[in-house]
Amino acid sequence: MAYSISIAETAEDDIRQAYLWYEEQKQSLGDTFEKYISKAVDSIQNKPLKNQIRYQGTRVFFLKKFPYGIHFNVSGKHILIVAVFHTSLDPEKWMER
């Protein structure tokens, strides 16, 4: 059985803010960032348990080209992406949400 996946509103905001920042740096860099996010979400959905548990049951998938980690939880056959954080930020911050 395949995993279902959803993205929390706060994680969507994280992605949107990063996209806008990358677009300000260079035209279409935000689009490239979104492609990497999309590929990562596909990978998470296909094999979520291959990612290590980092914080209180939360797993993190790190993007290859961009310094971001996708923080997600797995419950049964459902995945919830809870945050998309720059790796220089304190990972404890997302738990304050």
PLY file of the C-alpha trace (Angstrom):
ply
format ascii 1.0
element vertex 97
property float x
property float y
property float z
element edge 96
property int vertex1
property int vertex2
end_header
0.00 0.00 0.00
1.29 3.45 -0.93
1.72 6.26 1.57
-0.52 9.30 1.43
1.17 12.64 2.00
0.12 16.10 3.07
1.96 19.34 3.72
1.17 21.49 6.75
0.35 25.12 6.05
3.45 26.22 7.95
5.64 24.00 5.73
3.97 25.47 2.62
4.87 28.91 3.98
8.48 27.77 4.48
8.64 26.64 0.84
7.02 29.85 -0.43
9.45 32.06 1.53
12.48 30.12 0.29
11.15 30.22 -3.28
10.76 34.01 -3.14
14.22 34.46 -1.66
15.82 32.32 -4.39
13.89 34.20 -7.09
15.30 37.48 -5.74
18.81 36.07 -6.00
18.52 34.82 -9.57
15.65 34.46 -12.00
14.32 30.87 -12.17
16.41 29.73 -9.18
13.18 29.55 -7.21
11.76 27.24 -9.88
14.82 25.02 -9.54
14.30 24.97 -5.77
10.67 23.90 -6.25
11.77 21.07 -8.56
14.13 19.78 -5.88
11.34 20.01 -3.30
9.01 18.08 -5.61
11.58 15.32 -6.19
12.23 15.12 -2.46
8.51 14.82 -1.68
8.24 11.99 -4.23
11.20 10.23 -2.61
9.72 10.68 0.87
6.38 9.32 -0.28
7.98 6.26 -1.89
10.37 5.37 0.95
9.74 7.46 4.06
11.32 5.03 6.50
14.73 5.25 4.85
15.15 8.69 6.43
16.58 8.76 9.91
14.50 9.86 12.90
16.05 13.09 14.18
13.68 14.64 16.72
10.86 13.05 18.73
9.72 10.79 15.88
10.34 13.39 13.17
12.38 12.35 10.16
14.39 14.70 7.95
15.13 14.48 4.24
17.98 16.79 3.16
17.95 18.34 -0.31
21.07 17.78 -2.38
21.59 21.17 -4.05
19.91 23.46 -1.54
20.68 23.68 2.21
17.21 22.65 3.37
15.77 19.76 5.32
12.21 18.55 4.93
10.92 17.56 8.38
8.12 15.00 8.36
6.24 12.49 10.49
4.94 9.08 9.50
1.78 7.72 11.09
0.61 4.40 9.70
0.46 4.95 5.94
0.22 8.75 6.15
3.08 11.26 5.94
2.78 14.83 7.19
5.45 17.33 6.17
5.65 19.72 9.11
8.52 22.05 8.16
11.04 22.88 5.45
13.99 24.51 7.22
17.31 25.92 6.15
20.06 23.79 7.66
21.63 26.80 9.40
18.49 27.30 11.53
18.05 25.67 14.91
15.91 22.55 14.24
14.25 22.97 17.62
12.51 26.12 16.27
10.01 24.19 14.17
8.76 22.40 17.27
7.71 25.76 18.72
5.02 26.03 16.05
0 1
1 2
2 3
3 4
4 5
5 6
6 7
7 8
8 9
9 10
10 11
11 12
12 13
13 14
14 15
15 16
16 17
17 18
18 19
19 20
20 21
21 22
22 23
23 24
24 25
25 26
26 27
27 28
28 29
29 30
30 31
31 32
32 33
33 34
34 35
35 36
36 37
37 38
38 39
39 40
40 41
41 42
42 43
43 44
44 45
45 46
46 47
47 48
48 49
49 50
50 51
51 52
52 53
53 54
54 55
55 56
56 57
57 58
58 59
59 60
60 61
61 62
62 63
63 64
64 65
65 66
66 67
67 68
68 69
69 70
70 71
71 72
72 73
73 74
74 75
75 76
76 77
77 78
78 79
79 80
80 81
81 82
82 83
83 84
84 85
85 86
86 87
87 88
88 89
89 90
90 91
91 92
92 93
93 94
94 95
95 96
